[in-house]
Amino acid sequence: MQGGGGSEEIEFVGASGAPLRGRLRHPPGVPVGSALLAHCFTCSQDQRTVARLARALTDAGYLTMTFDMTGLGRSGGSFAETGFSTSVGDVVRAAVALIERGAGPCVLVGHSLGGAAAIVAAERIHTVSAVVAVAPPPRVAHVLSLFDADELERLRTAGWAEVCIGGRPFVVGRRLLEELDAADPTVSASRLGVPLLVVAGSADTIVAPAESRRVAEAAGERGTFVVVDGADHLFSGDAVDELARTVVDWLARVRSGGA
């Protein structure tokens, strides 16, 4: 696929049947590959970490796609009716949308729970050439640490709860609880047939570096683990630039056969 730079808005059908909206960024010249980015839990494609990675990957020659998962950002559907399987399904549907647009081998890049979803989704996408997971939890149930005791109790008894994450309110439903053990990112990592990069921040208090390391170790010799010194869970400040350099440099080594 020949690229001329610039970006375009795209729409496709997500795992729940709702319309999902994304952005396709074209590098100048012939792309070296394509990259699909999955944002973190309750985030969107405009979250700074994802947007910075997308820009860096486009500058490095990748046809890059970001999108909003079901019920988030500008996408349709109800977030309260989603679970982890919805996130995985949305990533798969987004990859299909890339394939339909003539994209070549695809790098999956996910942040936090989006990183876990990318690893699980990679087993279902035949065009995946590598996976990058930024601060991924080794278990889906880790998401419960974001809720306080009252929110968890209401979710378990009433089947729904309004929770506050990152200073914003979200309604979550019973399906989230029902699917906590439906997939295991470490098991999926152990079955990956492509290289896996896991990047953690040394100051991450949401997903500890030791937890993310478990995901990389599950991939065996295909796994690479890197810690960005001083970075928090969102790779705030200049840490996001170090993250972007780490990802781009590692992918260059993968393409040359050196990773």
Number of C-alpha atoms within 10 A of each C-alpha: 14 13 15 13 15 11 14 11 12 14 14 17 17 25 21 19 12 17 18 26 23 21 17 20 25 24 24 17 12 14 20 17 20 28 30 26 28 31 29 25 17 20 19 23 24 14 13 17 22 25 16 16 23 26 15 19 25 26 17 18 21 27 30 28 28 26 29 27 36 31 20 20 18 16 22 19 19 15 19 18 17 21 20 24 20 21 27 26 21 28 30 23 19 28 28 16 18 21 15 9 10 12 21 19 17 24 26 28 29 26 27 25 30 28 29 34 33 32 31 26 23 27 16 14 16 10 17 23 22 23 26 26 30 29 32 34 29 25 19 21 17 14 17 14 11 14 16 11 11 11 17 20 14 14 22 14 10 11 15 21 22 17 19 14 13 9 7 9 12 15 14 22 22 18 18 23 21 11 16 18 11 12 17 19 24 22 16 20 28 18 16 22 14 17 23 31 23 27 24 28 24 18 17 18 11 16 23 18 24 13 15 27 22 18 31 26 18 19 22 15 12 18 22 19 17 19 19 19 13 13 21 21 21 20 22 13 11 10 18 20 16 15 23 19 15 16 22 19 11 19 24 14 11 16 13 9 8 9 16
